[in-house]
Each structure stands twice: as C-alpha cells, then as structure tokens.
Amino acid sequence: MASNRVAVVTGAGKGIGKAVATALLRDGWNTVFCGRSKAPLDAAIADAGKTDASALAAVCDVTRPDQVDDMFETITEAFGRVDLLFNNAGMGYKASTIDEIPVEAWNDVVAVNLTGSFLCSRAAFAAMRRQEPMGGRIINNGSVSAHAPRPGSVPYTATKHAITGLTKTLALDGRPFDIACGQIDIGNALTEMAVPMTVGVQQADGSIAAEAVMDVERVAEAVVYMAGLPLDANVLFMTVMATKMPYVGRG
C-alpha cells in the first residue's frame, strides 16, 4: 500500500542500490533512484514494474555539493519531505599495497564513499529536522570492510571504517530531531561487482579461493526492515553476510 513516505537511495542504478530501491518502492515508499547516469536509473525503475508508490530518477554526482543540494531541493518540491536516505553509492580500487596506490585513486574513493555520504547526509538531515512532522532515518552502507580489510584495500577499508564514525555521530546528533541513523554491513552479496568471488579472490594468507555468496535480495529485505521501524527504535548496526564466507575466522 502506498504512503507518503519518501526514500532516497544513492547508487541506485545497479547492484545493491537497485535492489534496495526496488524493494522500498514495492513496499510502498515513494523512492528516488539516484545515480550519475539517467539511463540505468530509468531501466531500474522500469524493471521494478508497476507499483502504487511513485519513483523518481535523480541524476546526481554525490561528490558535488551543488548537485546534492539541488537534488534534495527537487525531492522536497516533488514529495514534500524526506523520510529515508540510504547512503549506498561507493567505489573501490584494484587490490594494491599502499605504495602502489596513486593519490588520485585515494582521492576518488574518499570523495565517493565518504564525502558523498557526508554531503547526502547533510542535505537529508537539514530536510528532516525542518519538515513537519520532524524526523527521518539515515542508513549507511558500511560493508564488512568497516570491520576487517581484504588484502590491498587501503582506500576502500579506510572509508568504510570512517562511515562507522559517521553513523555513530549522526545517531547521536539526530536525537533532538527524531533522526535515527543506522548502518548495514554487507558481506558477499551477489552483484556484478561480487562475481569474481565465485571464481577466486585473494585471501589473507595469500592464497586464491572462491567464496560463498548470497542473493542481493537478502540485503534489500534487511534495509526494508530497518527502514520500516518507528523512529523510537533503531538498528544501529546490522551485518548481513553469506553464511559460509570466510569472515568470522582466522586468516
């Protein structure tokens, strides 16, 4: 059943973002599919099929403050409010030791993963504290890399650890404004980016091994659950992972 709830999902053109945005739309959230290119966003909305809720494709580079602010202004004009932000847009860099990583690559990953989440959270927080009724929820995509690195992943892992700090601080600062903030840490959801895991990826001991994966729909279901809680309850951290992935062991 449709409602007046409004969700914004970044990186919604493919992978986890597409799955989550689609699930929210089908759950009755008016959903903004955000990404850098319009064609994948339009395709994702078309793939979602007919729903009672409304979908909007919003072209935005989350590393650009002006574009982020313009997007949230457009959203509030279209829907009147913002109830949920899922900070999902992210990127990595090929496995490399720190001395092999160009500074430009570091800056690119930090800009998307960390600054992008900051800018979108900043704009959403501003809308949520001023709307009537006040409040909303921000969910950050942390990844299990927010807890443990893969070999050669300095930029990605550093930004995901930083996302944990963002989550905790927003959860604290949002209290007076009924703004909840939580984080979902995802391990081996089967998307285009995760396909190499089914073939073989480097392990901590230097060996190459295939890893277990899970359907990305499990992630979408988890985010819909977190999003659907009343604002007096919050999932601060949730880990959703392939049961048999080599995360909880010694390497």
Secondary structure per residue as TSV (DSSP state, phi and psi in degrees):
chain	resnum	aa	ss	phi	psi
A	1	M	-	360.0	132.9
A	2	A	-	-72.1	153.1
A	3	S	-	-142.1	-173.5
A	4	N	S	-94.2	12.5
A	5	R	-	-70.4	138.4
A	6	V	E	-124.9	125.0
A	7	A	E	-117.6	145.6
A	8	V	E	-122.1	126.3
A	9	V	E	-123.1	121.0
A	10	T	E	-90.0	154.4
A	11	G	S	62.4	40.7
A	12	A	T	-91.4	3.9
A	13	G	T	-79.3	-17.4
A	14	K	S	-160.1	172.8
A	15	G	H	58.4	-138.9
A	16	I	H	-61.1	-42.5
A	17	G	H	-60.3	-44.3
A	18	K	H	-63.1	-44.4
A	19	A	H	-62.2	-43.0
A	20	V	H	-69.8	-46.1
A	21	A	H	-60.6	-40.8
A	22	T	H	-63.7	-44.1
A	23	A	H	-64.6	-40.0
A	24	L	H	-65.3	-43.4
A	25	L	H	-59.3	-45.2
A	26	R	H	-70.5	-20.9
A	27	D	T	-86.1	1.3
A	28	G	T	102.6	3.8
A	29	W	-	-82.3	130.6
A	30	N	E	-65.5	120.9
A	31	T	E	-123.4	129.3
A	32	V	E	-96.7	115.9
A	33	F	E	-89.0	109.7
A	34	C	E	-106.0	137.8
A	35	G	E	-170.7	176.0
A	36	R	S	-84.5	-17.8
A	37	S	-	-127.8	137.2
A	38	K	H	-74.1	-37.2
A	39	A	H	-57.4	-48.9
A	40	P	H	-63.5	-31.9
A	41	L	H	-68.1	-45.2
A	42	D	H	-61.8	-40.0
A	43	A	H	-65.7	-40.2
A	44	A	H	-63.9	-41.4
A	45	I	H	-65.7	-40.9
A	46	A	H	-63.2	-41.5
A	47	D	H	-64.2	-27.0
A	48	A	H	-68.5	-21.6
A	49	G	-	79.5	-174.1
A	50	K	-	-74.8	130.7
A	51	T	-	-136.4	164.4
A	52	D	S	-76.0	-24.6
A	53	A	S	-87.4	167.3
A	54	S	-	-100.2	145.7
A	55	A	E	-119.2	144.0
A	56	L	E	-134.2	128.7
A	57	A	E	-89.7	123.6
A	58	A	E	-122.3	112.0
A	59	V	E	-80.5	122.2
A	60	C	-	-159.1	134.0
A	61	D	-	-93.2	110.1
A	62	V	T	-68.3	-8.6
A	63	T	T	-85.4	-5.5
A	64	R	-	-105.8	110.7
A	65	P	H	-55.9	-40.5
A	66	D	H	-65.1	-40.5
A	67	Q	H	-68.5	-39.2
A	68	V	H	-63.3	-47.5
A	69	D	H	-62.0	-41.7
A	70	D	H	-62.9	-39.9
A	71	M	H	-62.9	-46.5
A	72	F	H	-68.9	-30.6
A	73	E	H	-65.6	-40.9
A	74	T	H	-63.5	-40.7
A	75	I	H	-64.0	-46.4
A	76	T	H	-67.3	-31.7
A	77	E	H	-68.1	-38.7
A	78	A	H	-76.6	-40.5
A	79	F	H	-117.6	-14.7
A	80	G	S	90.8	-15.5
A	81	R	-	-165.6	173.5
A	82	V	-	-134.6	120.4
A	83	D	-	-105.9	-23.3
A	84	L	E	-148.6	135.4
A	85	L	E	-123.4	126.0
A	86	F	E	-108.5	104.8
A	87	N	E	-78.2	99.5
A	88	N	-	-121.3	-24.3
A	89	A	-	-55.1	131.0
A	90	G	-	-162.4	164.5
A	91	M	-	-152.1	163.5
A	92	G	-	-130.8	-166.4
A	93	Y	-	-141.0	153.9
A	94	K	-	-56.3	149.0
A	95	A	S	-57.3	119.5
A	96	S	B	-153.9	146.0
A	97	T	-	-73.0	160.8
A	98	I	G	-59.3	-32.8
A	99	D	G	-73.2	-12.4
A	100	E	G	-100.3	1.4
A	101	I	S	-95.6	117.8
A	102	P	-	-62.9	144.6
A	103	V	H	-57.5	-35.9
A	104	E	H	-61.8	-37.8
A	105	A	H	-66.5	-42.8
A	106	W	H	-57.7	-48.4
A	107	N	H	-62.0	-38.2
A	108	D	H	-64.5	-45.2
A	109	V	H	-66.8	-43.4
A	110	V	I	-62.2	-40.3
A	111	A	I	-61.8	-44.9
A	112	V	I	-77.1	-54.2
A	113	N	I	-70.5	-41.9
A	114	L	I	-102.6	-56.5
A	115	T	I	-63.5	-39.0
A	116	G	H	-59.5	-42.8
A	117	S	H	-66.6	-38.5
A	118	F	H	-61.8	-49.0
A	119	L	H	-63.9	-43.7
A	120	C	H	-68.3	-40.2
A	121	S	H	-63.5	-40.3
A	122	R	H	-59.5	-47.4
A	123	A	H	-68.9	-41.4
A	124	A	H	-66.0	-43.2
A	125	F	H	-58.4	-44.5
A	126	A	H	-60.1	-41.9
A	127	A	H	-68.4	-43.0
A	128	M	H	-66.6	-37.5
A	129	R	H	-76.3	-17.9
A	130	R	H	-105.3	-10.6
A	131	Q	S	-83.4	168.5
A	132	E	S	-129.1	119.2
A	133	P	S	-70.2	149.7
A	134	M	-	-70.0	151.8
A	135	G	-	115.5	172.9
A	136	G	E	168.6	-169.6
A	137	R	E	-139.9	138.5
A	138	I	E	-117.2	128.2
A	139	I	E	-119.9	124.4
A	140	N	E	-101.0	137.8
A	141	N	E	-83.7	106.2
A	142	G	-	-91.3	-42.4
A	143	S	-	80.9	152.8
A	144	V	G	-64.8	-13.0
A	145	S	G	-69.3	-8.2
A	146	A	G	-73.9	-9.7
A	147	H	T	-119.9	-39.9
A	148	A	S	-144.3	134.8
A	149	P	-	-83.8	156.6
A	150	R	-	-88.7	159.2
A	151	P	T	-58.3	136.6
A	152	G	T	69.7	36.1
A	153	S	B	-124.8	38.6
A	154	V	H	-52.4	-53.2
A	155	P	H	-62.7	-47.2
A	156	Y	H	-64.2	-49.6
A	157	T	H	-64.3	-40.8
A	158	A	H	-62.0	-42.3
A	159	T	H	-68.8	-36.0
A	160	K	H	-72.1	-33.3
A	161	H	H	-63.5	-38.5
A	162	A	H	-65.6	-34.9
A	163	I	H	-58.8	-35.5
A	164	T	H	-60.4	-41.2
A	165	G	H	-65.1	-39.2
A	166	L	H	-61.7	-45.3
A	167	T	H	-58.9	-49.9
A	168	K	H	-62.4	-41.6
A	169	T	H	-70.1	-40.4
A	170	L	H	-65.7	-36.7
A	171	A	H	-62.0	-36.5
A	172	L	H	-75.2	-51.3
A	173	D	H	-69.3	-21.5
A	174	G	T	-81.0	-12.8
A	175	R	G	-53.4	-47.9
A	176	P	G	-65.8	-14.5
A	177	F	G	-115.3	12.9
A	178	D	T	56.2	37.7
A	179	I	E	-106.7	115.4
A	180	A	E	-95.7	148.2
A	181	C	E	-137.5	131.6
A	182	G	E	-137.5	175.0
A	183	Q	E	-137.9	135.8
A	184	I	E	-111.7	123.8
A	185	D	E	-105.4	114.5
A	186	I	E	-107.1	134.9
A	187	G	E	-124.3	112.5
A	188	N	-	62.7	45.2
A	189	A	E	-74.6	134.7
A	190	L	E	-79.3	99.0
A	191	T	S	-125.0	179.7
A	192	E	G	-56.2	-37.8
A	193	M	G	-67.9	-26.7
A	194	A	G	-95.0	-2.3
A	195	V	G	-54.7	-41.4
A	196	P	G	-56.5	-25.4
A	197	M	G	-64.7	-27.5
A	198	T	G	-77.7	-13.3
A	199	V	T	-101.2	-47.3
A	200	G	-	158.7	125.9
A	201	V	E	-131.8	159.1
A	202	Q	E	-67.2	136.9
A	203	Q	-	-102.3	172.6
A	204	A	T	-62.3	-28.5
A	205	D	T	-87.9	5.7
A	206	G	S	92.8	-10.3
A	207	S	-	-76.8	164.9
A	208	I	E	-110.8	128.2
A	209	A	E	-148.0	146.3
A	210	A	-	-72.5	150.2
A	211	E	-	-124.0	151.7
A	212	A	-	-67.3	146.4
A	213	V	-	-129.7	168.0
A	214	M	E	-130.1	161.5
A	215	D	E	-66.2	135.1
A	216	V	T	-63.1	-19.4
A	217	E	H	-63.8	-24.7
A	218	R	H	-65.5	-34.6
A	219	V	H	-68.1	-45.5
A	220	A	H	-59.4	-42.5
A	221	E	H	-63.2	-38.4
A	222	A	H	-66.9	-42.0
A	223	V	H	-66.8	-39.9
A	224	V	H	-60.4	-39.6
A	225	Y	H	-62.7	-49.5
A	226	M	H	-59.3	-42.1
A	227	A	H	-67.7	-30.0
A	228	G	H	-83.1	-5.4
A	229	L	S	-68.1	147.9
A	230	P	-	-65.4	155.9
A	231	L	T	-70.4	-5.7
A	232	D	T	-88.6	5.6
A	233	A	-	-133.6	148.7
A	234	N	-	-150.0	135.2
A	235	V	-	-88.9	105.3
A	236	L	-	-70.9	-45.2
A	237	F	E	-140.9	135.2
A	238	M	E	-135.1	132.5
A	239	T	E	-108.1	122.7
A	240	V	E	-120.6	117.8
A	241	M	E	-145.5	157.6
A	242	A	-	-61.5	127.9
A	243	T	T	-54.4	-38.7
A	244	K	T	-101.7	11.9
A	245	M	S	-69.5	149.8
A	246	P	T	-82.7	66.0
A	247	Y	T	-106.6	-40.2
A	248	V	S	-91.0	16.6
A	249	G	S	-114.5	-178.4
A	250	R	-	-90.8	141.2
A	251	G	-	-118.5	360.0
